[in-house]
Amino acid sequence: MAVAKVSVSFPPDLAEKARASASEHGETLSRWLAKSAADRLRFEALVKYNEEMERKYGPVPDEEIEDLRRQWRG
């Protein structure tokens, strides 16, 4: 797999937390950051899709949202 090397800067406390999380998950910091970036891109795509659906069909009614919350909680 091809990779692109990038240089990033973080506040020291954030860098340490990222390193610790990567270590806890048995990943390199690079892999952890790549997965985090991919997660963020998926989230942004989902937000965009949701906005498109709301423009097309209107917002999800509050009643349906509450019903789904009850289902998720069991």
Sequence and secondary structure as in RCSB ss.txt:
>XXXX:A:sequence
MAVAKVSVSFPPDLAEKARASASEHGETLSRWLAKSAADRLRFEALVKYNEEMERKYGPVPDEEIEDLRRQWRG
>XXXX:A:secstr
           HHHHHHHHHHHHHTT  HHHHHHHHHHHHHHHHHHHHHHHHHHHHH    HHHHHHHHHHHH 
